[in-house]
């Protein structure tokens, strides 16, 4: 590998808007504020994962194929 082409990794403290804080090594260094993390994102928490049926497609399907 070529010498002196790789960035330096510094200890970085990440602060989320939800209040979670964690430390990692990054090329940024210092402190960084993020808007969303794995503790508050709906994909990881499971919040808000409801079946949204605004067009009534499920009822339409059941009616068409006579499924209870």
Short mmCIF file of the C-alpha atoms (twelve columns), coordinates in Angstrom:
data_MODEL
# 
_entry.id   MODEL 
# 
loop_
_atom_site.group_PDB 
_atom_site.id 
_atom_site.type_symbol 
_atom_site.label_atom_id 
_atom_site.label_alt_id 
_atom_site.label_comp_id 
_atom_site.label_asym_id 
_atom_site.label_seq_id 
_atom_site.Cartn_x 
_atom_site.Cartn_y 
_atom_site.Cartn_z 
_atom_site.pdbx_PDB_model_num 
ATOM 1  C CA . UNK A 1  0.000   0.000   0.000  1 
ATOM 2  C CA . UNK A 2  1.067   3.547   -0.603 1 
ATOM 3  C CA . UNK A 3  2.238   5.406   2.500  1 
ATOM 4  C CA . UNK A 4  0.576   8.625   3.747  1 
ATOM 5  C CA . UNK A 5  -2.653  8.336   1.723  1 
ATOM 6  C CA . UNK A 6  -4.976  7.009   4.429  1 
ATOM 7  C CA . UNK A 7  -6.901  9.446   6.654  1 
ATOM 8  C CA . UNK A 8  -6.334  9.538   10.387 1 
ATOM 9  C CA . UNK A 9  -9.041  8.103   12.625 1 
ATOM 10 C CA . UNK A 10 -9.920  10.147  15.688 1 
ATOM 11 C CA . UNK A 11 -12.202 9.443   18.632 1 
ATOM 12 C CA . UNK A 12 -15.599 10.949  17.860 1 
ATOM 13 C CA . UNK A 13 -18.591 11.379  20.135 1 
ATOM 14 C CA . UNK A 14 -21.940 11.139  18.352 1 
ATOM 15 C CA . UNK A 15 -24.989 12.790  19.969 1 
ATOM 16 C CA . UNK A 16 -28.466 11.958  18.685 1 
ATOM 17 C CA . UNK A 17 -31.463 14.271  18.937 1 
ATOM 18 C CA . UNK A 18 -33.195 11.640  21.122 1 
ATOM 19 C CA . UNK A 19 -30.429 11.939  23.721 1 
ATOM 20 C CA . UNK A 20 -28.409 8.828   22.913 1 
ATOM 21 C CA . UNK A 21 -24.638 9.242   22.930 1 
ATOM 22 C CA . UNK A 22 -21.998 6.843   21.669 1 
ATOM 23 C CA . UNK A 23 -18.311 6.943   20.900 1 
ATOM 24 C CA . UNK A 24 -16.634 5.645   17.772 1 
ATOM 25 C CA . UNK A 25 -13.575 6.219   15.695 1 
ATOM 26 C CA . UNK A 26 -14.081 8.422   12.665 1 
ATOM 27 C CA . UNK A 27 -12.174 10.730  10.370 1 
ATOM 28 C CA . UNK A 28 -14.364 13.590  11.639 1 
ATOM 29 C CA . UNK A 29 -13.062 13.702  15.211 1 
ATOM 30 C CA . UNK A 30 -14.521 15.707  18.092 1 
ATOM 31 C CA . UNK A 31 -18.301 15.809  18.565 1 
ATOM 32 C CA . UNK A 32 -20.965 15.288  15.932 1 
ATOM 33 C CA . UNK A 33 -24.737 15.718  16.300 1 
ATOM 34 C CA . UNK A 34 -27.031 13.449  14.287 1 
ATOM 35 C CA . UNK A 35 -30.795 13.725  13.842 1 
ATOM 36 C CA . UNK A 36 -31.699 10.039  14.061 1 
ATOM 37 C CA . UNK A 37 -30.027 6.838   15.290 1 
ATOM 38 C CA . UNK A 38 -30.819 3.152   15.657 1 
ATOM 39 C CA . UNK A 39 -32.426 3.783   19.068 1 
ATOM 40 C CA . UNK A 40 -35.089 6.141   17.726 1 
ATOM 41 C CA . UNK A 41 -35.479 5.176   14.054 1 
ATOM 42 C CA . UNK A 42 -38.811 3.407   13.358 1 
ATOM 43 C CA . UNK A 43 -37.126 0.681   11.293 1 
ATOM 44 C CA . UNK A 44 -35.142 -0.526  14.310 1 
ATOM 45 C CA . UNK A 45 -37.710 0.191   17.032 1 
ATOM 46 C CA . UNK A 46 -40.734 -1.251  15.225 1 
ATOM 47 C CA . UNK A 47 -42.833 1.821   16.000 1 
ATOM 48 C CA . UNK A 48 -45.239 2.928   13.357 1 
ATOM 49 C CA . UNK A 49 -45.142 -0.266  11.318 1 
ATOM 50 C CA . UNK A 50 -48.881 -0.555  10.884 1 
ATOM 51 C CA . UNK A 51 -50.632 -1.731  7.775  1 
ATOM 52 C CA . UNK A 52 -52.038 1.376   6.142  1 
ATOM 53 C CA . UNK A 53 -54.973 0.530   3.909  1 
ATOM 54 C CA . UNK A 54 -56.333 3.847   2.747  1 
ATOM 55 C CA . UNK A 55 -57.883 2.552   -0.470 1 
ATOM 56 C CA . UNK A 56 -59.697 -0.410  1.123  1 
ATOM 57 C CA . UNK A 57 -57.722 -2.905  -0.932 1 
ATOM 58 C CA . UNK A 58 -57.843 -5.662  1.655  1 
ATOM 59 C CA . UNK A 59 -61.639 -5.458  1.964  1 
ATOM 60 C CA . UNK A 60 -61.910 -5.350  -1.826 1 
ATOM 61 C CA . UNK A 61 -59.788 -8.504  -2.105 1 
ATOM 62 C CA . UNK A 62 -61.825 -10.337 0.545  1 
ATOM 63 C CA . UNK A 63 -65.086 -9.306  -1.127 1 
ATOM 64 C CA . UNK A 64 -63.897 -10.406 -4.559 1 
ATOM 65 C CA . UNK A 65 -62.659 -13.824 -3.456 1 
ATOM 66 C CA . UNK A 66 -65.180 -14.377 -0.613 1 
ATOM 67 C CA . UNK A 67 -62.582 -14.739 2.111  1 
ATOM 68 C CA . UNK A 68 -63.579 -14.096 5.679  1 
# 
